[in-house]
């Protein structure tokens, strides 16, 4: 049913005022000559109308007690500050979480490097280590030949092993020393795989090679499994 201004003015009520749209409340305010800003919210204009009607004794003062309380500018400012504070708290928490993850990753990396270094010490291939540990094994000085080991390439593992084996044959490295020589240049996943091997397996070149190729999915069985998944 369309709004009838004359009918409302003849018998104004809070109930009917509550049911009006903003545009209709604006008409009521203009009719009574109430000053307001066009950008004001509906509830704010309605509050002005109610106060006018109470001041003019058209409505009882009790209607103001039950009327909607319009938030003041200070209330809006406090709400804005609260939102900003919550946002800042979330950002700080995210930053702390990121730092915790970075510390955990760094700790894990250091532990892997420590384990790898211990394995090298056990095999006696770290330069400057006690010669009694085994740099000179059976007349073959590992430390003098380590520098000839090719650089490990994670993107071309097979090529690395082929290159190493050719050098081993050409330089006449004892095959039982190959695992000691080759592990000195391992990086990344290969280093992790080697560190996980037992001392016995880490001394076996063929087992070392197989474990690393398996890790990079470059052994025949891995190829077959990969093919089955296609």
Residue frames as a rotation matrix with the C-alpha (Angstrom) as fourth column:
UNK 1
0.580 0.815 0.000 0.00
0.815 -0.580 0.000 0.00
0.000 0.000 -1.000 0.00
UNK 2
-0.072 -0.647 0.760 1.54
0.575 -0.649 -0.498 3.35
0.815 0.401 0.418 -1.04
UNK 3
-0.561 -0.245 -0.791 2.60
0.816 -0.323 -0.479 5.76
-0.138 -0.914 0.381 1.67
UNK 4
0.310 0.729 0.610 0.07
0.641 -0.635 0.432 8.51
0.702 0.257 -0.664 2.45
UNK 5
-0.710 -0.698 0.092 1.79
0.439 -0.541 -0.718 11.53
0.550 -0.470 0.690 4.03
UNK 6
-0.386 0.632 0.672 -1.46
-0.586 -0.731 0.350 13.28
0.712 -0.259 0.653 4.96
UNK 7
0.618 0.634 -0.464 -2.74
-0.098 0.648 0.755 10.17
0.780 -0.421 0.463 6.71
UNK 8
-0.009 -0.711 -0.703 0.50
0.816 0.401 -0.417 9.84
0.578 -0.577 0.577 8.70
UNK 9
-0.821 -0.309 0.480 0.46
0.070 -0.889 -0.453 13.52
0.567 -0.338 0.752 9.72
UNK 10
0.029 0.931 0.364 -3.16
-0.586 -0.279 0.761 13.19
0.810 -0.235 0.538 10.82
UNK 11
0.886 0.276 0.372 -2.32
-0.463 0.502 0.731 10.27
0.015 -0.820 0.572 13.09
UNK 12
0.105 -0.945 -0.309 1.42
-0.687 0.156 -0.710 9.70
0.719 0.287 -0.633 13.51
UNK 13
0.917 0.124 0.379 2.67
-0.369 0.625 0.688 6.61
-0.151 -0.771 0.619 15.33
UNK 14
-0.018 -0.980 0.197 5.97
-0.804 0.131 0.580 4.93
-0.595 -0.148 -0.790 16.07
UNK 15
0.024 0.096 0.995 4.76
0.195 0.976 -0.098 1.69
-0.980 0.197 0.005 14.50
UNK 16
0.867 0.354 0.351 4.00
0.403 -0.084 -0.911 3.32
-0.293 0.931 -0.216 11.17
UNK 17
0.698 -0.678 -0.231 7.21
-0.705 -0.708 -0.050 5.36
-0.129 0.198 -0.972 11.25
UNK 18
-0.094 -0.746 0.659 9.17
-0.491 0.610 0.621 2.13
-0.866 -0.265 -0.424 11.76
UNK 19
0.235 0.286 0.929 7.57
0.511 0.776 -0.369 0.65
-0.827 0.562 0.037 8.65
UNK 20
0.920 0.178 -0.349 8.53
-0.141 -0.680 -0.720 3.55
-0.366 0.711 -0.600 6.38
UNK 21
0.462 -0.784 0.414 11.34
0.870 0.311 -0.382 3.54
0.171 0.537 0.826 3.86
UNK 22
-0.396 -0.700 -0.595 14.06
0.760 -0.613 0.215 6.17
-0.515 -0.367 0.775 4.02
UNK 23
-0.852 0.076 0.517 12.52
0.354 -0.645 0.678 8.15
0.385 0.761 0.523 1.15
UNK 24
0.152 0.988 0.030 9.19
0.509 -0.105 0.854 8.21
0.847 -0.115 -0.519 2.98
UNK 25
0.340 -0.121 -0.933 10.77
0.912 -0.199 0.358 9.29
-0.229 -0.972 0.043 6.26
UNK 26
-0.768 -0.640 0.032 12.50
0.613 -0.720 0.326 12.08
-0.185 0.270 0.945 4.34
UNK 27
-0.410 0.711 0.571 9.07
0.334 -0.466 0.819 13.31
0.849 0.526 -0.047 3.16
UNK 28
0.552 0.611 -0.567 7.84
0.728 -0.020 0.686 13.34
0.408 -0.791 -0.456 6.77
UNK 29
-0.094 -0.694 -0.714 10.91
0.883 -0.389 0.261 15.26
-0.459 -0.606 0.649 7.94
UNK 30
-0.878 -0.223 0.423 10.52
0.433 -0.746 0.506 17.83
0.202 0.628 0.751 5.17
UNK 31
0.022 0.974 0.224 6.84
0.517 -0.203 0.832 18.23
0.856 0.098 -0.508 5.98
UNK 32
0.722 0.243 -0.648 7.66
0.691 -0.209 0.692 19.15
0.033 -0.947 -0.319 9.57
UNK 33
0.800 -0.449 0.398 10.56
-0.253 -0.854 -0.454 21.37
0.544 0.262 -0.797 8.49
UNK 34
0.823 -0.537 0.185 13.14
0.028 0.364 0.931 19.20
-0.567 -0.761 0.315 10.22
UNK 35
0.530 -0.719 -0.449 16.72
-0.840 -0.376 -0.390 19.93
0.112 0.585 -0.804 9.14
UNK 36
0.587 -0.397 0.705 18.91
0.001 0.872 0.490 16.95
-0.809 -0.287 0.512 8.25
UNK 37
-0.305 -0.774 -0.555 21.73
-0.748 -0.165 0.642 15.98
-0.589 0.611 -0.529 5.94
UNK 38
0.484 0.561 -0.672 20.78
-0.870 0.389 -0.303 14.01
0.092 0.731 0.676 2.79
UNK 39
-0.122 -0.641 -0.757 23.59
-0.474 0.708 -0.523 11.51
0.872 0.295 -0.390 3.45
UNK 40
-0.477 -0.004 0.879 22.35
-0.869 0.147 -0.472 10.70
-0.128 -0.989 -0.074 6.93
UNK 41
-0.968 0.115 -0.223 21.20
0.079 0.983 0.164 7.13
0.239 0.141 -0.961 7.59
UNK 42
-0.208 0.977 -0.039 17.54
0.081 0.057 0.995 6.22
0.975 0.203 -0.091 7.78
UNK 43
0.191 0.273 -0.943 17.67
0.895 0.347 0.282 5.59
0.404 -0.897 -0.178 11.55
UNK 44
-0.730 -0.523 -0.439 19.27
0.655 -0.720 -0.231 8.98
-0.195 -0.457 0.868 12.16
UNK 45
-0.823 0.491 0.286 16.56
-0.220 -0.739 0.636 10.86
0.523 0.461 0.717 10.25
UNK 46
0.063 0.881 -0.469 13.86
0.323 0.426 0.845 8.80
0.944 -0.204 -0.258 11.99
UNK 47
-0.220 -0.228 -0.948 15.38
0.974 0.009 -0.228 9.75
0.060 -0.974 0.220 15.34
UNK 48
-0.989 -0.144 -0.017 15.13
0.144 -0.990 0.009 13.45
-0.018 0.006 1.000 14.41
UNK 49
-0.430 0.900 0.064 11.47
-0.202 -0.165 0.965 12.98
0.880 0.403 0.253 13.46
UNK 50
0.147 0.473 -0.869 10.69
0.723 0.548 0.421 11.23
0.675 -0.690 -0.261 16.76
UNK 51
-0.573 -0.435 -0.694 12.43
0.802 -0.472 -0.367 13.95
-0.168 -0.767 0.620 18.78
UNK 52
-0.935 0.280 0.217 10.44
-0.164 -0.886 0.435 16.59
0.314 0.371 0.874 16.92
UNK 53
-0.109 0.965 -0.239 7.14
-0.002 0.240 0.971 14.81
0.994 0.107 -0.024 17.50
UNK 54
0.028 0.050 -0.998 7.97
0.947 0.319 0.042 14.45
0.320 -0.947 -0.038 21.23
UNK 55
-0.861 -0.413 -0.298 9.02
0.486 -0.842 -0.236 18.11
-0.153 -0.348 0.925 21.52
UNK 56
-0.769 0.627 0.124 5.73
-0.427 -0.648 0.631 19.10
0.476 0.432 0.766 19.89
UNK 57
-0.646 0.481 0.592 3.86
-0.506 0.311 -0.805 16.80
-0.571 -0.820 0.043 22.31
UNK 58
0.060 0.637 -0.769 2.47
-0.963 0.240 0.123 14.86
0.263 0.733 0.627 19.37
UNK 59
0.370 -0.032 -0.928 3.98
0.052 0.999 -0.014 11.63
0.928 -0.043 0.371 20.74
UNK 60
0.993 0.005 0.120 4.82
-0.119 -0.051 0.992 10.70
0.011 -0.999 -0.050 24.36
UNK 61
0.332 -0.941 0.067 8.43
-0.939 -0.336 -0.072 10.95
0.091 -0.039 -0.995 25.53
UNK 62
0.287 -0.187 0.940 8.48
-0.424 0.855 0.299 7.21
-0.859 -0.484 0.166 26.23
UNK 63
0.985 0.112 0.135 8.84
0.066 0.477 -0.876 6.51
-0.162 0.872 0.462 22.52
UNK 64
0.519 -0.854 -0.038 12.41
-0.696 -0.396 -0.599 7.81
0.497 0.338 -0.800 22.68
UNK 65
0.068 -0.481 0.874 13.30
-0.872 0.397 0.286 5.21
-0.484 -0.782 -0.393 25.29
UNK 66
0.329 0.144 0.933 12.41
0.108 0.976 -0.189 2.35
-0.938 0.162 0.305 22.97
UNK 67
0.928 0.002 -0.372 13.63
-0.354 -0.306 -0.884 4.00
-0.116 0.952 -0.283 19.78
UNK 68
0.689 -0.719 0.092 16.73
0.698 0.623 -0.353 2.65
0.197 0.307 0.931 18.03
UNK 69
0.620 -0.575 -0.534 19.87
0.054 -0.648 0.760 4.24
-0.783 -0.500 -0.371 19.37
UNK 70
0.951 -0.290 0.107 21.84
0.076 -0.114 -0.990 5.69
0.300 0.950 -0.087 16.51
UNK 71
0.374 -0.887 -0.272 25.58
0.911 0.296 0.287 5.10
-0.174 -0.355 0.919 16.81
UNK 72
0.832 -0.158 -0.532 27.51
-0.097 -0.985 0.140 8.30
-0.547 -0.065 -0.835 17.31
UNK 73
0.726 -0.635 -0.263 30.57
-0.446 -0.143 -0.884 9.26
0.524 0.759 -0.387 15.30
UNK 74
-0.074 -0.775 0.628 32.67
-0.997 0.063 -0.040 8.20
-0.009 -0.629 -0.777 18.30
UNK 75
0.372 0.299 0.879 31.10
-0.391 0.909 -0.144 4.73
-0.842 -0.290 0.455 18.22
UNK 76
1.000 -0.007 0.008 31.93
0.010 0.348 -0.937 4.33
0.004 0.937 0.348 14.54
UNK 77
0.387 -0.919 0.075 35.50
-0.737 -0.357 -0.573 5.49
0.554 0.167 -0.816 15.20
UNK 78
-0.051 -0.364 0.930 35.91
-0.876 0.463 0.133 2.97
-0.479 -0.808 -0.343 18.02
UNK 79
0.717 0.382 0.583 34.59
-0.080 0.876 -0.476 0.22
-0.692 0.295 0.658 15.78
UNK 80
0.886 -0.430 -0.174 37.02
-0.229 -0.080 -0.970 1.19
0.403 0.899 -0.169 13.06
UNK 81
0.052 -0.904 0.423 39.92
-0.957 -0.166 -0.237 1.15
0.284 -0.393 -0.874 15.52
UNK 82
0.210 0.108 0.972 38.82
-0.603 0.797 0.042 -2.24
-0.770 -0.595 0.233 16.80
UNK 83
0.966 0.177 0.190 38.81
0.047 0.602 -0.797 -3.65
-0.255 0.779 0.573 13.26
UNK 84
0.595 -0.802 -0.049 42.27
-0.493 -0.317 -0.810 -2.22
0.634 0.506 -0.584 12.58
UNK 85
-0.033 -0.599 0.800 43.62
-0.989 0.136 0.062 -3.63
-0.146 -0.789 -0.597 15.84
UNK 86
0.524 0.305 0.795 42.23
-0.273 0.945 -0.182 -7.08
-0.807 -0.122 0.578 15.07
UNK 87
0.981 -0.185 -0.057 43.76
-0.020 0.198 -0.980 -6.92
0.192 0.963 0.191 11.61
UNK 88
0.271 -0.935 0.228 47.13
-0.799 -0.350 -0.489 -5.93
0.538 -0.050 -0.842 13.07
UNK 89
0.092 -0.176 0.980 46.95
-0.809 0.561 0.177 -8.77
-0.580 -0.809 -0.091 15.61
UNK 90
0.843 0.281 0.458 46.23
0.012 0.843 -0.538 -11.28
-0.537 0.459 0.708 12.82
UNK 91
0.804 -0.587 -0.096 49.13
-0.246 -0.181 -0.952 -9.95
0.541 0.789 -0.290 10.75
UNK 92
0.039 -0.813 0.581 51.51
-0.983 -0.137 -0.125 -10.22
0.181 -0.566 -0.804 13.71
UNK 93
0.317 0.154 0.936 50.35
-0.506 0.862 0.030 -13.76
-0.802 -0.483 0.351 14.42
UNK 94
0.992 0.039 0.124 50.89
0.088 0.500 -0.862 -14.71
-0.096 0.865 0.492 10.77
UNK 95
0.484 -0.872 0.071 54.38
-0.600 -0.389 -0.699 -13.18
0.638 0.296 -0.711 10.92
UNK 96
-0.019 -0.467 0.884 55.20
-0.948 0.289 0.132 -15.13
-0.317 -0.836 -0.448 14.10
UNK 97
0.663 0.334 0.670 53.94
-0.154 0.937 -0.314 -18.34
-0.732 0.105 0.673 12.48
UNK 98
0.926 -0.363 -0.101 56.09
-0.088 0.052 -0.995 -17.69
0.366 0.930 0.016 9.41
UNK 99
0.149 -0.915 0.375 59.14
-0.891 -0.289 -0.351 -17.11
0.430 -0.282 -0.858 11.62
UNK 100
0.189 -0.023 0.982 58.43
-0.699 0.700 0.150 -20.34
-0.690 -0.714 0.116 13.54
UNK 101
0.927 0.193 0.321 58.24
0.078 0.739 -0.669 -22.28
-0.366 0.646 0.670 10.27
UNK 102
0.682 -0.730 -0.045 61.49
-0.370 -0.291 -0.882 -20.72
0.631 0.619 -0.469 9.03
UNK 103
0.001 -0.689 0.724 63.25
-1.000 0.006 0.008 -21.60
-0.010 -0.724 -0.689 12.29
UNK 104
0.468 0.253 0.847 61.94
-0.368 0.927 -0.074 -25.16
-0.804 -0.277 0.527 12.09
UNK 105
0.993 -0.103 0.055 63.13
0.089 0.357 -0.930 -25.50
0.077 0.928 0.364 8.49
UNK 106
0.391 -0.903 0.180 66.53
-0.686 -0.416 -0.597 -24.04
0.614 0.110 -0.782 9.37
UNK 107
0.070 -0.319 0.945 66.86
-0.894 0.400 0.201 -26.41
-0.443 -0.859 -0.257 12.32
UNK 108
0.771 0.281 0.572 65.95
-0.043 0.919 -0.392 -29.38
-0.636 0.277 0.720 10.13
UNK 109
0.870 -0.488 -0.073 68.50
-0.131 -0.087 -0.988 -28.28
0.475 0.869 -0.139 7.53
UNK 110
0.129 -0.859 0.496 71.22
-0.933 -0.274 -0.232 -27.92
0.335 -0.433 -0.837 10.16
UNK 111
0.287 0.039 0.957 70.40
-0.617 0.771 0.154 -31.36
-0.732 -0.635 0.246 11.56
UNK 112
0.970 0.074 0.231 70.68
0.126 0.660 -0.741 -32.93
-0.207 0.748 0.631 8.09
UNK 113
0.593 -0.803 0.060 74.00
-0.397 -0.356 -0.846 -31.19
0.701 0.478 -0.530 7.50
UNK 114
0.084 -0.543 0.835 75.22
-0.990 0.047 0.130 -32.32
-0.110 -0.838 -0.534 10.91
UNK 115
0.607 0.211 0.766 74.26
-0.238 0.968 -0.079 -35.92
-0.758 -0.134 0.638 10.19
UNK 116
0.965 -0.258 0.045 75.98
0.106 0.228 -0.968 -35.75
0.240 0.939 0.247 6.81
UNK 117
0.323 -0.891 0.319 79.13
-0.748 -0.447 -0.491 -34.33
0.580 -0.080 -0.811 8.38
UNK 118
0.203 -0.201 0.958 79.12
-0.800 0.530 0.281 -37.10
-0.565 -0.824 -0.053 10.98
UNK 119
0.881 0.157 0.446 78.84
0.095 0.866 -0.491 -39.65
-0.463 0.475 0.748 8.19
UNK 120
0.756 -0.655 0.023 81.80
-0.179 -0.240 -0.954 -38.04
0.630 0.717 -0.299 6.44
UNK 121
0.130 -0.713 0.689 83.81
-0.981 -0.193 -0.014 -38.14
0.143 -0.674 -0.725 9.65
UNK 122
0.494 0.131 0.860 82.96
-0.440 0.890 0.117 -41.79
-0.750 -0.436 0.498 10.07
UNK 123
0.907 -0.135 0.398 84.25
0.398 0.582 -0.709 -42.46
-0.136 0.802 0.582 6.58
UNK 124
0.220 -0.905 -0.365 87.26
0.459 -0.234 0.857 -40.21
-0.861 -0.356 0.364 7.06
UNK 125
-0.012 -0.219 0.976 86.95
0.997 -0.076 -0.005 -38.05
0.076 0.973 0.219 3.97
UNK 126
0.951 0.308 -0.021 86.78
0.308 -0.946 0.103 -34.54
0.012 -0.105 -0.994 5.45
UNK 127
0.260 -0.899 0.352 89.88
0.367 -0.245 -0.897 -32.58
0.893 0.363 0.266 4.60
UNK 128
-0.261 -0.479 0.838 91.95
-0.565 -0.628 -0.535 -31.82
0.783 -0.613 -0.107 7.64
UNK 129
0.783 0.553 0.286 90.46
-0.563 0.434 0.703 -34.65
0.265 -0.711 0.651 9.70
UNK 130
0.213 -0.710 0.671 92.59
-0.723 0.348 0.597 -37.00
-0.657 -0.613 -0.439 11.75
UNK 131
-0.166 -0.331 -0.929 94.50
-0.929 0.368 0.035 -39.23
0.331 0.869 -0.369 9.32
UNK 132
-0.922 -0.181 0.342 93.92
-0.318 0.858 -0.403 -42.15
-0.220 -0.480 -0.849 11.67
UNK 133
-0.063 0.990 0.125 90.22
-0.522 0.074 -0.850 -42.04
-0.850 -0.119 0.513 10.75
UNK 134
0.108 0.091 0.990 90.96
0.478 0.868 -0.132 -43.37
-0.872 0.488 0.050 7.31
UNK 135
0.583 0.041 -0.811 92.00
-0.564 -0.698 -0.441 -40.80
-0.584 0.715 -0.384 4.74
UNK 136
-0.320 -0.725 -0.610 94.67
-0.931 0.360 0.060 -43.22
0.176 0.587 -0.790 3.71
UNK 137
0.431 0.586 0.686 92.80
-0.664 0.721 -0.199 -46.48
-0.611 -0.370 0.700 3.27
UNK 138
0.617 -0.200 0.761 94.83
0.341 0.940 -0.030 -49.41
-0.709 0.278 0.648 2.16
UNK 139
-0.413 -0.883 0.222 97.46
0.648 -0.114 0.753 -47.31
-0.640 0.455 0.620 0.41
UNK 140
-0.273 0.402 0.874 94.83
0.801 -0.409 0.438 -45.18
0.533 0.819 -0.210 -1.38
UNK 141
-0.806 -0.070 -0.587 94.71
0.436 -0.740 -0.512 -41.56
-0.399 -0.669 0.627 -0.13
UNK 142
0.031 0.944 0.329 91.09
0.995 0.003 -0.104 -40.54
-0.100 0.330 -0.939 -0.59
UNK 143
0.444 0.195 -0.874 91.71
0.386 -0.923 -0.010 -36.87
-0.809 -0.333 -0.485 0.24
UNK 144
-0.533 -0.741 -0.409 94.03
-0.110 -0.419 0.901 -36.49
-0.839 0.526 0.141 -2.76
UNK 145
-0.913 0.188 0.362 91.42
0.407 0.381 0.830 -37.80
0.018 0.905 -0.425 -5.21
UNK 146
-0.124 0.933 -0.339 88.25
0.776 -0.122 -0.619 -36.15
-0.619 -0.340 -0.708 -3.87
UNK 147
-0.205 -0.002 -0.979 89.00
-0.210 -0.977 0.045 -32.99
-0.956 0.214 0.199 -5.84
UNK 148
-0.944 -0.189 -0.272 88.62
-0.302 0.151 0.941 -34.94
-0.137 0.970 -0.199 -9.11
UNK 149
-0.544 0.815 0.201 85.06
0.719 0.576 -0.389 -36.03
-0.432 -0.067 -0.899 -8.34
UNK 150
-0.702 0.306 0.643 82.65
0.389 -0.592 0.706 -34.23
0.596 0.746 0.296 -10.74
UNK 151
-0.877 0.435 0.205 80.12
-0.467 -0.667 -0.581 -31.77
-0.117 -0.605 0.788 -9.38
UNK 152
-0.691 0.681 0.241 76.80
0.583 0.723 -0.371 -33.40
-0.427 -0.116 -0.897 -8.50
UNK 153
-0.885 0.445 -0.136 73.90
-0.435 -0.686 0.583 -32.35
0.167 0.575 0.801 -10.77
UNK 154
-0.586 0.725 0.361 70.40
-0.079 0.393 -0.916 -32.93
-0.806 -0.566 -0.173 -9.41
UNK 155
0.336 0.758 -0.560 68.90
-0.655 -0.239 -0.717 -32.24
-0.676 0.607 0.416 -12.84
UNK 156
0.536 -0.209 -0.818 71.09
-0.666 0.490 -0.562 -34.88
0.518 0.847 0.124 -14.51
UNK 157
0.463 -0.297 0.835 71.86
-0.738 0.393 0.549 -37.60
-0.492 -0.870 -0.037 -11.97
UNK 158
0.860 -0.106 0.499 72.51
0.280 0.916 -0.287 -40.37
-0.426 0.386 0.818 -14.49
UNK 159
0.738 -0.611 0.288 75.05
0.077 -0.347 -0.935 -38.23
0.671 0.712 -0.209 -16.33
UNK 160
0.415 -0.568 0.711 76.82
-0.885 -0.433 0.171 -37.54
0.210 -0.700 -0.682 -13.03
UNK 161
0.560 -0.171 0.811 77.15
-0.359 0.832 0.423 -41.26
-0.747 -0.528 0.404 -12.21
UNK 162
0.895 -0.216 0.389 78.32
0.443 0.522 -0.729 -42.09
-0.046 0.825 0.563 -15.75
UNK 163
0.614 -0.682 0.398 80.93
-0.318 -0.674 -0.666 -39.34
0.723 0.283 -0.631 -15.59
UNK 164
0.407 -0.431 0.806 82.10
-0.896 -0.015 0.444 -40.47
-0.179 -0.902 -0.392 -12.16
UNK 165
0.722 -0.076 0.687 82.41
-0.009 0.993 0.120 -44.11
-0.691 -0.093 0.717 -13.23
UNK 166
0.853 -0.446 0.273 84.44
0.333 0.062 -0.941 -43.18
0.403 0.893 0.201 -16.32
UNK 167
0.414 -0.712 0.567 86.80
-0.696 -0.649 -0.307 -41.13
0.586 -0.267 -0.765 -14.16
UNK 168
0.540 -0.150 0.828 87.07
-0.683 0.497 0.535 -43.97
-0.492 -0.855 0.166 -11.69
UNK 169
0.851 -0.207 0.483 88.14
0.391 0.864 -0.318 -46.34
-0.351 0.459 0.816 -14.45
UNK 170
0.718 -0.572 0.397 90.52
0.175 -0.403 -0.898 -43.85
0.674 0.714 -0.189 -16.05
UNK 171
0.218 -0.630 0.745 92.19
-0.790 -0.563 -0.244 -42.84
0.573 -0.535 -0.621 -12.77
UNK 172
-0.177 -0.271 -0.946 92.14
0.067 0.956 -0.286 -46.43
0.982 -0.114 -0.151 -11.54
UNK 173
-0.312 0.188 0.931 90.32
-0.908 -0.346 -0.234 -45.67
0.278 -0.919 0.279 -8.32
UNK 174
-0.994 0.024 -0.103 89.72
0.055 0.948 -0.313 -48.83
0.090 -0.317 -0.944 -6.24
UNK 175
-0.371 0.927 0.048 86.02
0.019 -0.044 0.999 -49.64
0.928 0.372 -0.002 -6.64
UNK 176
0.101 0.427 -0.899 85.63
0.891 0.363 0.273 -50.24
0.443 -0.828 -0.344 -2.91
UNK 177
-0.604 -0.331 -0.725 86.56
0.638 -0.746 -0.191 -46.56
-0.478 -0.578 0.662 -2.41
UNK 178
-0.698 0.353 0.622 84.05
0.446 -0.466 0.765 -45.19
0.560 0.811 0.168 -4.92
UNK 179
0.350 0.918 -0.185 81.31
0.730 -0.144 0.668 -44.67
0.587 -0.369 -0.721 -2.36
UNK 180
0.179 -0.377 -0.909 83.69
0.824 -0.448 0.348 -42.69
-0.538 -0.810 0.231 -0.13
UNK 181
-0.822 -0.566 0.061 84.74
0.485 -0.639 0.597 -40.49
-0.299 0.521 0.800 -3.04
UNK 182
-0.574 0.614 0.542 81.36
0.513 -0.247 0.822 -39.88
0.638 0.750 -0.173 -4.60
UNK 183
0.305 0.796 -0.522 79.49
0.919 -0.102 0.382 -38.93
0.250 -0.596 -0.763 -1.44
UNK 184
-0.430 -0.578 -0.694 81.76
0.760 -0.646 0.067 -35.92
-0.487 -0.499 0.717 -0.90
UNK 185
-0.999 0.013 -0.033 79.90
-0.029 -0.810 0.585 -33.97
-0.019 0.586 0.810 -3.61
UNK 186
-0.400 0.916 -0.021 76.30
0.837 0.374 0.399 -34.99
0.374 0.142 -0.917 -2.88
UNK 187
-0.974 0.218 0.056 73.81
-0.223 -0.904 -0.365 -32.15
-0.029 -0.368 0.929 -2.39
UNK 188
-0.344 0.935 -0.079 70.06
-0.898 -0.304 0.317 -31.80
0.272 0.180 0.945 -1.86
UNK 189
0.667 0.739 0.100 67.99
-0.742 0.646 0.179 -34.99
0.068 -0.194 0.979 -1.97
UNK 190
0.474 -0.563 -0.677 71.04
-0.021 0.762 -0.647 -37.14
0.880 0.321 0.349 -2.70
UNK 191
-0.579 -0.707 0.406 72.71
-0.383 -0.204 -0.901 -35.91
0.720 -0.677 -0.152 0.48
UNK 192
-0.053 0.666 0.744 69.59
-0.997 0.007 -0.077 -36.74
-0.057 -0.746 0.664 2.50
UNK 193
0.825 0.374 -0.425 69.34
-0.451 0.888 -0.093 -40.23
0.342 0.268 0.900 1.00
UNK 194
0.071 -0.896 -0.439 73.00
0.000 0.440 -0.898 -40.95
0.997 0.064 0.031 1.64
UNK 195
-0.582 -0.285 0.762 72.75
-0.680 -0.344 -0.648 -39.74
0.446 -0.895 0.006 5.25
UNK 196
0.319 0.830 0.457 69.85
-0.945 0.313 0.092 -42.13
-0.067 -0.462 0.884 5.82
UNK 197
0.523 -0.172 -0.835 71.86
-0.286 0.887 -0.362 -45.20
0.803 0.428 0.415 4.73
UNK 198
0.959 -0.282 0.036 73.52
0.087 0.412 0.907 -47.46
-0.270 -0.866 0.420 7.25
UNK 199
0.265 -0.943 -0.202 77.31
-0.700 -0.333 0.632 -47.33
-0.663 -0.026 -0.748 7.51
UNK 200
-0.296 -0.366 0.882 77.53
0.185 0.884 0.429 -50.71
-0.937 0.290 -0.194 5.80
UNK 201
0.449 0.557 0.699 75.30
0.794 0.110 -0.598 -49.71
-0.410 0.823 -0.393 2.86
UNK 202
0.919 -0.095 -0.384 76.97
-0.183 -0.963 -0.200 -46.32
-0.350 0.254 -0.902 2.53
UNK 203
-0.062 -0.997 0.047 80.25
-0.517 0.073 0.853 -48.12
-0.854 0.029 -0.520 1.86
UNK 204
-0.284 0.064 0.957 78.72
0.611 0.781 0.129 -50.08
-0.739 0.621 -0.261 -1.03
UNK 205
-0.846 -0.130 -0.518 78.85
-0.228 -0.789 0.570 -47.97
-0.482 0.600 0.638 -4.21
UNK 206
-0.838 0.544 -0.045 76.18
0.190 0.368 0.910 -49.98
0.512 0.754 -0.412 -6.02
UNK 207
-0.158 0.801 -0.577 73.75
0.985 0.170 -0.034 -49.63
0.071 -0.573 -0.816 -3.11
UNK 208
-0.403 -0.059 -0.913 74.47
0.340 -0.936 -0.090 -45.92
-0.850 -0.346 0.397 -2.85
UNK 209
-0.965 -0.003 -0.262 73.87
-0.238 -0.407 0.882 -45.44
-0.109 0.914 0.392 -6.57
UNK 210
-0.620 0.774 -0.125 70.66
0.545 0.540 0.642 -47.49
0.564 0.330 -0.757 -6.53
UNK 211
-0.162 0.560 -0.812 69.27
0.924 -0.204 -0.325 -45.61
-0.347 -0.803 -0.484 -3.52
UNK 212
-0.522 -0.103 -0.847 69.91
0.024 -0.994 0.106 -42.22
-0.853 0.035 0.521 -5.11
UNK 213
-0.961 0.222 -0.163 68.56
-0.171 -0.020 0.985 -43.19
0.216 0.975 0.057 -8.52
UNK 214
-0.430 0.841 -0.329 65.49
0.841 0.505 0.191 -44.57
0.327 -0.194 -0.925 -6.75
UNK 215
-0.251 0.292 -0.923 65.06
0.633 -0.672 -0.384 -41.24
-0.732 -0.681 -0.016 -4.97
UNK 216
-0.542 -0.003 -0.840 65.15
-0.471 -0.827 0.307 -39.44
-0.695 0.562 0.447 -8.31
UNK 217
0.448 0.809 0.380 62.93
-0.198 0.504 -0.840 -42.13
-0.872 0.301 0.386 -9.89
UNK 218
0.284 -0.446 -0.849 65.62
-0.957 -0.193 -0.219 -43.15
-0.066 0.874 -0.481 -12.35
UNK 219
-0.728 -0.463 0.506 65.77
-0.445 0.880 0.165 -46.92
-0.522 -0.105 -0.847 -11.72
UNK 220
-0.875 0.362 -0.323 63.91
-0.143 0.445 0.884 -49.42
0.463 0.819 -0.337 -13.97
UNK 221
-0.543 0.706 -0.454 61.35
0.834 0.518 -0.191 -50.33
0.100 -0.483 -0.870 -11.29
UNK 222
-0.419 0.358 -0.834 60.50
0.261 -0.833 -0.488 -46.68
-0.870 -0.422 0.256 -10.73
UNK 223
-0.826 0.109 -0.552 60.02
-0.544 -0.410 0.732 -46.24
-0.147 0.905 0.398 -14.47
UNK 224
-0.779 0.549 -0.301 57.65
0.305 0.753 0.584 -49.23
0.547 0.363 -0.754 -14.52
UNK 225
-0.393 0.643 -0.657 55.64
0.849 -0.021 -0.529 -47.93
-0.354 -0.765 -0.538 -11.57
UNK 226
-0.552 0.139 -0.822 55.43
-0.164 -0.985 -0.056 -44.50
-0.817 0.104 0.567 -13.15
UNK 227
-0.902 0.199 -0.382 54.29
-0.370 0.098 0.924 -46.06
0.221 0.975 -0.015 -16.42
UNK 228
-0.661 0.681 -0.315 51.53
0.694 0.714 0.090 -48.04
0.286 -0.159 -0.945 -14.65
UNK 229
-0.367 0.510 -0.778 50.14
0.557 -0.549 -0.623 -44.82
-0.745 -0.662 -0.083 -13.18
UNK 230
-0.869 0.001 -0.494 49.71
-0.343 -0.719 0.604 -43.27
-0.355 0.695 0.626 -16.64
